[in-house]
Amino acid sequence: MKKIVTLALCLGTLVSAGAQKTAVDAAKKLAGKTDQLTEARNLINGAMQDASTANDPQTYFIAGKIEFDAFNKANTLKQTKSDYQANEDEMGDQLLNGYKFFLKALELDQLPNEKGQVKPKVTSNINSTLESRVGDYWNSGAYFYNNKNYPKAYEAFYDCGDIASRVKTNMNDSTVAMAFKNAGLMAYSANELNKAADAFKRARLTNAADAETFTYEIASWQAATQKDSSIADTAKQAIREVAEQGVKVFGTQPLFFLNNIVSYMVDNNQYPEAIACVKEYIEKDPENGNLYGLLAFVDERAGNSAEAEANYRKVIANENADFDNLKNAAIFLYKDGTEKLNKVEGNSADARAAKAEILANYFTPASQSAEKARKLNPNDSRLASIIENIDYAITTYF
């Protein structure tokens, strides 16, 4: 009796497997027939959920083919018939879904058979289809972007770059990197910050000549940390890696990348390492006033007030110092001068001499630094408040 039951179960399994393979074949025949698209999808979805065909690359190849054939037919009508009203949203979805199915088919197609051999059956056909359609993903991304559907725009641009990284296309590295960069911008707009960071990373690794890509990747990690503090350590490490490559590629122009490396060290209390790092670049570029500002920042955080003061004075003396460093120098000297002024008592000759020295060495250079900063950014409210405080102190106490 048990043998009969076992035989019956085996026969049932065989019938099921045969039925699903028949369904795959039937779906294949319906591919490209727009009026039977729903039926084709239903057939192949059933095959994907059945154990007998769920791990067959042919199943997912046909699933992808159904989507690409539907896209091809609509695209042909769009190009050949002026009165044809193409449904761009549906066409975009067909591209996105088709690629998902193809990726699964490619994964299964690389698995070894029972003899341990890898004999791809559908990879060549998939690559051929993707080669011919990679540009359509870019166009679809642009369409979704123009309609403010940022999640799908991200997906389309990312797929464009991913496909171009897998198969032979006419896209050069800078164009592929731009696809990933666009994907990152779309993900950022959709507040999908981890996806944005990943897309910018792929853009950076594809084409390291675009400094913006480095900057956007760092910005994505910084924003992601604000959204989810649990990833802070991961984000810091990722930012450091990007910044280190940025310094190797672009040097200290812009200083943004070195700033991030040094900030990482400071946040981890690695003050000697941070100081040594900045000094190394000062030796290479001693006329760069902003490097002295960065060194002063580290000295401040490390509690080295005398060293910070000396470096901020070098910032003020430099003709190429930027707004932030000039503002920071003004703030430091103003605060330091105020502390020294508060220690002077009375109006004796010695007190007046001490005040005159404080005015000359702290408040006057603080004012000069603040005015230089104002020329670079006249609308900064924080700077305006600093200038007001400095002017009041000079007028009132000296």
C-alpha positions as CSV (number, residue, x, y, z in Angstrom):
1,M,0.0,0.0,0.0
2,K,2.9,2.4,0.8
3,K,4.4,1.7,-2.6
4,I,1.1,2.7,-4.3
5,V,0.9,5.9,-2.3
6,T,4.6,6.7,-3.1
7,L,4.0,6.1,-6.7
8,A,0.9,8.2,-6.7
9,L,2.9,11.1,-5.1
10,C,5.7,10.8,-7.7
11,L,3.2,10.8,-10.5
12,G,1.5,13.9,-9.0
13,T,4.9,15.6,-8.9
14,L,5.7,14.8,-12.5
15,V,2.3,16.0,-13.7
16,S,2.9,19.3,-11.8
17,A,6.3,19.7,-13.2
18,G,5.2,19.0,-16.7
19,A,2.3,21.4,-16.3
20,Q,4.5,24.2,-15.2
21,K,7.0,23.6,-18.0
22,T,4.1,23.7,-20.4
23,A,3.0,27.0,-18.8
24,V,6.5,28.4,-19.4
25,D,6.3,27.4,-23.0
26,A,2.8,28.9,-23.3
27,A,4.0,32.1,-21.8
28,K,6.9,32.3,-24.2
29,K,4.5,32.0,-27.1
30,L,2.4,34.8,-25.8
31,A,5.4,37.2,-25.3
32,G,5.0,40.2,-27.6
33,K,1.2,39.8,-27.9
34,T,-0.1,42.9,-26.2
35,D,-3.7,41.7,-26.0
36,Q,-2.5,38.6,-24.1
37,L,0.1,40.3,-21.9
38,T,-1.9,39.7,-18.7
39,E,-2.3,36.0,-19.5
40,A,1.4,35.6,-20.2
41,R,2.3,37.3,-16.9
42,N,-0.1,35.1,-15.0
43,L,1.3,31.9,-16.6
44,I,4.9,32.8,-15.8
45,N,4.1,34.0,-12.3
46,G,2.6,30.6,-11.6
47,A,5.8,28.9,-12.9
48,M,8.0,31.2,-10.7
49,Q,6.0,30.0,-7.6
50,D,6.2,26.3,-8.4
51,A,9.1,24.3,-7.0
52,S,9.6,22.5,-10.3
53,T,10.3,25.6,-12.3
54,A,11.1,28.2,-9.7
55,N,14.9,27.6,-10.0
56,D,15.0,27.3,-13.7
57,P,16.8,30.3,-15.4
58,Q,14.5,29.7,-18.4
59,T,11.5,30.7,-16.2
60,Y,12.9,34.1,-15.4
61,F,14.3,34.6,-18.9
62,I,10.8,34.2,-20.3
63,A,9.4,36.5,-17.6
64,G,11.9,39.2,-18.6
65,K,11.3,38.5,-22.3
66,I,7.6,39.1,-21.8
67,E,8.3,42.6,-20.4
68,F,10.9,43.5,-23.0
69,D,8.8,42.3,-25.9
70,A,5.9,44.4,-24.6
71,F,8.2,47.4,-24.4
72,N,9.6,46.8,-27.9
73,K,6.1,46.6,-29.4
74,A,5.0,49.9,-27.7
75,N,8.3,51.6,-28.6
76,T,8.0,50.6,-32.3
77,L,4.4,52.0,-32.4
78,K,5.6,55.1,-30.7
79,Q,8.3,55.7,-33.3
80,T,6.3,54.7,-36.4
81,K,2.8,56.0,-35.7
82,S,2.5,59.7,-35.0
83,D,-1.0,59.3,-33.5
84,Y,0.0,56.5,-31.1
85,Q,-0.3,57.5,-27.5
86,A,2.4,55.7,-25.7
87,N,2.0,54.9,-22.0
88,E,5.4,55.9,-20.8
89,D,4.8,54.8,-17.2
90,E,3.9,51.3,-18.4
91,M,6.9,51.2,-20.7
92,G,9.2,52.3,-17.9
93,D,7.8,49.6,-15.6
94,Q,8.4,47.0,-18.3
95,L,12.0,47.9,-18.5
96,L,12.5,47.9,-14.7
97,N,10.6,44.6,-14.2
98,G,12.3,43.0,-17.2
99,Y,15.7,43.7,-15.8
100,K,14.8,42.3,-12.4
101,F,13.7,39.0,-14.0
102,F,16.8,38.9,-16.2
103,L,19.1,39.4,-13.1
104,K,17.5,36.4,-11.5
105,A,17.9,34.4,-14.7
106,L,21.6,35.4,-14.9
107,E,22.1,34.3,-11.3
108,L,20.6,30.9,-11.8
109,D,22.3,30.5,-15.2
110,Q,25.7,30.5,-13.5
111,L,24.9,27.7,-11.1
112,P,26.8,24.4,-11.7
113,N,24.8,21.4,-12.9
114,E,24.8,18.0,-11.3
115,K,28.3,17.4,-12.8
116,G,29.7,20.6,-11.3
117,Q,29.7,22.3,-14.7
118,V,28.5,25.8,-15.5
119,K,26.8,25.8,-18.9
120,P,24.8,29.0,-19.3
121,K,21.7,28.7,-21.5
122,V,20.1,32.1,-21.5
123,T,23.0,34.5,-20.6
124,S,23.9,35.2,-24.2
125,N,20.3,36.1,-25.2
126,I,19.9,38.3,-22.1
127,N,23.1,40.2,-22.8
128,S,22.0,40.8,-26.4
129,T,18.7,42.2,-25.3
130,L,20.3,44.4,-22.7
131,E,22.9,45.7,-25.1
132,S,20.2,46.9,-27.4
133,R,18.1,48.5,-24.7
134,V,20.5,50.2,-22.3
135,G,19.8,53.7,-23.7
136,D,16.1,53.3,-23.1
137,Y,16.8,53.1,-19.4
138,W,18.4,56.5,-19.5
139,N,15.4,57.9,-21.4
140,S,13.0,56.2,-18.9
141,G,15.0,57.7,-16.0
142,A,14.6,61.2,-17.6
143,Y,10.9,60.6,-18.0
144,F,10.3,59.6,-14.4
145,Y,12.5,62.5,-13.2
146,N,10.5,65.0,-15.3
147,N,7.3,63.6,-13.7
148,K,8.9,63.8,-10.2
149,N,8.8,60.1,-9.7
150,Y,12.2,60.0,-8.1
151,P,12.2,56.4,-6.8
152,K,11.6,55.0,-10.3
153,A,13.9,57.6,-11.8
154,Y,16.6,56.3,-9.5
155,E,15.9,52.7,-10.5
156,A,16.0,53.4,-14.2
157,F,19.3,55.4,-14.1
158,Y,20.8,52.8,-11.8
159,D,19.8,50.0,-14.1
160,C,21.3,51.9,-17.0
161,G,24.6,52.2,-15.3
162,D,24.5,48.6,-14.0
163,I,23.7,47.2,-17.5
164,A,26.4,49.2,-19.1
165,S,28.8,47.8,-16.5
166,R,27.8,44.2,-17.4
167,V,27.6,44.1,-21.1
168,K,29.3,45.7,-24.1
169,T,27.7,49.1,-25.0
170,N,28.7,52.3,-26.7
171,M,28.7,54.1,-23.4
172,N,32.1,55.4,-22.2
173,D,33.0,55.4,-18.5
174,S,32.0,59.1,-18.0
175,T,28.5,58.4,-19.4
176,V,28.1,55.3,-17.2
177,A,29.3,57.2,-14.2
178,M,26.8,59.9,-15.0
179,A,24.0,57.3,-15.0
180,F,25.0,56.3,-11.5
181,K,25.4,59.9,-10.5
182,N,21.9,60.7,-11.8
183,A,20.6,57.7,-9.8
184,G,22.2,59.0,-6.7
185,L,20.6,62.4,-7.2
186,M,17.2,60.8,-7.7
187,A,17.6,58.6,-4.6
188,Y,18.7,61.6,-2.5
189,S,15.6,63.5,-3.8
190,A,13.5,60.5,-2.6
191,N,15.2,60.6,0.8
192,E,16.7,57.1,0.1
193,L,20.0,58.1,1.4
194,N,21.7,54.7,1.6
195,K,20.8,54.0,-2.0
196,A,22.1,57.5,-2.9
197,A,25.4,56.8,-1.2
198,D,25.7,53.4,-3.1
199,A,24.9,55.0,-6.4
200,F,27.4,57.8,-5.9
201,K,30.0,55.2,-4.9
202,R,29.5,53.3,-8.1
203,A,29.8,56.6,-10.1
204,R,33.0,57.4,-8.2
205,L,34.5,54.0,-8.8
206,T,33.6,54.2,-12.5
207,N,35.0,57.7,-13.1
208,A,37.2,59.2,-10.4
209,A,37.6,62.5,-12.3
210,D,34.3,64.0,-11.1
211,A,34.9,65.7,-7.7
212,E,31.2,66.3,-7.3
213,T,30.5,62.6,-7.1
214,F,32.9,62.3,-4.1
215,T,31.2,65.3,-2.4
216,Y,27.7,63.9,-3.0
217,E,28.7,60.5,-1.6
218,I,30.0,62.1,1.6
219,A,26.9,64.3,1.8
220,S,24.6,61.3,1.5
221,W,26.4,59.5,4.3
222,Q,26.2,62.6,6.5
223,A,22.5,63.0,5.8
224,A,21.9,59.3,6.4
225,T,23.6,59.6,9.8
226,Q,21.3,62.4,10.8
227,K,18.3,60.3,9.8
228,D,19.6,57.1,11.6
229,S,22.3,57.6,14.2
230,S,22.9,53.9,14.5
231,I,24.9,53.9,11.3
232,A,27.3,56.7,12.5
233,D,30.3,54.4,12.7
234,T,29.7,52.9,9.3
235,A,29.2,56.3,7.8
236,K,32.3,57.8,9.3
237,Q,34.4,54.9,7.9
238,A,32.8,55.3,4.5
239,I,33.4,59.0,4.5
240,R,37.0,58.6,5.4
241,E,37.5,56.1,2.5
242,V,35.9,58.5,0.0
243,A,37.9,61.5,1.4
244,E,41.2,59.6,1.3
245,Q,40.7,58.8,-2.4
246,G,39.5,62.4,-3.0
247,V,42.8,63.7,-1.6
248,K,44.8,61.3,-3.7
249,V,43.0,62.4,-6.9
250,F,42.4,66.1,-6.2
251,G,45.0,67.0,-3.6
252,T,44.0,69.9,-1.3
253,Q,42.0,71.7,-4.0
254,P,39.3,71.6,-2.8
255,L,40.2,71.2,0.9
256,F,36.9,69.5,1.5
257,F,38.3,66.0,1.4
258,L,41.3,66.6,3.7
259,N,38.8,68.4,6.1
260,N,36.8,65.1,6.3
261,I,39.9,63.0,6.9
262,V,41.0,65.3,9.7
263,S,37.5,65.5,11.2
264,Y,37.4,61.7,11.4
265,M,40.7,61.7,13.3
266,V,39.5,64.5,15.6
267,D,36.2,62.8,16.3
268,N,38.2,59.7,17.3
269,N,40.6,61.8,19.5
270,Q,43.5,61.1,17.2
271,Y,44.9,64.6,17.7
272,P,48.6,63.8,17.1
273,E,47.8,61.9,13.9
274,A,45.5,64.8,12.7
275,I,48.2,67.4,13.4
276,A,50.8,65.3,11.6
277,C,48.5,64.8,8.6
278,V,47.8,68.5,8.2
279,K,51.5,69.5,8.6
280,E,52.4,67.0,5.9
281,Y,50.3,68.9,3.4
282,I,51.5,72.3,4.7
283,E,55.0,71.2,3.8
284,K,53.8,70.5,0.3
285,D,51.9,73.7,0.0
286,P,53.1,76.2,2.6
287,E,51.4,79.2,1.0
288,N,47.9,77.7,1.5
289,G,46.4,79.7,4.3
290,N,43.4,77.4,4.6
291,L,45.7,74.5,5.7
292,Y,46.8,76.7,8.7
293,G,43.1,77.2,9.5
294,L,42.6,73.4,9.5
295,L,45.6,73.0,11.7
296,A,44.3,75.7,14.1
297,F,40.9,73.8,14.2
298,V,42.7,70.7,15.3
299,D,44.8,72.6,17.9
300,E,41.7,74.1,19.3
301,R,40.0,70.8,19.7
302,A,43.2,69.4,21.3
303,G,43.4,72.2,23.8
304,N,46.5,73.7,22.2
305,S,45.5,77.4,22.5
306,A,48.9,78.9,21.8
307,E,49.4,76.8,18.7
308,A,45.8,77.5,17.5
309,E,46.4,81.3,17.9
310,A,49.6,81.2,15.9
311,N,48.0,79.3,13.1
312,Y,45.0,81.6,13.0
313,R,47.3,84.6,12.6
314,K,48.8,82.8,9.6
315,V,45.3,82.5,8.2
316,I,44.8,86.3,8.5
317,A,48.1,87.1,6.9
318,N,47.3,84.9,3.9
319,E,45.7,86.4,0.8
320,N,44.0,83.2,-0.2
321,A,42.2,82.2,3.0
322,D,38.6,81.3,2.6
323,F,35.5,82.7,4.4
324,D,35.2,80.1,7.0
325,N,38.8,80.2,8.1
326,L,38.8,84.0,8.3
327,K,35.6,83.9,10.3
328,N,37.0,81.3,12.7
329,A,40.2,83.3,13.1
330,A,38.2,86.4,14.0
331,I,36.1,84.5,16.5
332,F,39.1,82.9,18.2
333,L,41.1,86.2,18.5
334,Y,38.0,88.0,19.7
335,K,37.3,85.4,22.4
336,D,40.9,85.2,23.4
337,G,41.3,88.9,23.6
338,T,38.1,89.3,25.7
339,E,39.4,86.8,28.2
340,K,42.7,88.7,28.5
341,L,40.8,92.0,28.7
342,N,38.7,90.8,31.6
343,K,41.8,90.1,33.6
344,V,43.0,93.7,33.4
345,E,41.9,95.8,36.4
346,G,41.9,99.5,37.0
347,N,43.2,102.4,34.9
348,S,46.8,102.6,35.9
349,A,49.6,103.1,33.3
350,D,50.3,99.4,33.4
351,A,46.6,98.6,32.8
352,R,46.4,101.1,29.9
353,A,49.5,99.6,28.4
354,A,48.1,96.1,28.8
355,K,44.8,97.2,27.1
356,A,46.7,98.8,24.2
357,E,48.6,95.6,23.7
358,I,45.4,93.5,23.7
359,L,43.8,95.9,21.2
360,A,46.8,95.7,18.9
361,N,47.3,91.9,19.2
362,Y,43.7,90.6,19.4
363,F,40.8,93.0,18.7
364,T,42.4,94.8,15.7
365,P,43.5,91.6,13.8
366,A,40.1,90.0,14.8
367,S,38.4,93.0,13.1
368,Q,40.7,92.8,10.1
369,S,39.9,89.1,9.7
370,A,36.2,89.6,10.0
371,E,36.2,92.4,7.4
372,K,38.1,90.2,5.0
373,A,35.5,87.5,5.6
374,R,32.7,90.0,5.0
375,K,34.1,90.8,1.5
376,L,33.8,87.1,0.7
377,N,30.3,86.7,2.1
378,P,28.6,89.9,3.1
379,N,25.3,88.3,4.1
380,D,26.4,85.9,6.8
381,S,24.4,86.7,10.0
382,R,26.8,85.0,12.3
383,L,29.7,87.1,10.9
384,A,27.6,90.3,11.2
385,S,27.1,89.5,14.9
386,I,30.8,89.0,15.4
387,I,31.7,92.3,13.8
388,E,29.2,94.1,15.9
389,N,30.7,92.6,19.1
390,I,34.2,93.4,18.0
391,D,33.3,97.0,17.1
392,Y,31.4,97.5,20.4
393,A,34.4,96.2,22.4
394,I,36.9,98.5,20.6
395,T,34.7,101.5,21.0
396,T,33.8,100.9,24.6
397,Y,36.9,99.5,26.3
398,F,39.8,101.1,24.4
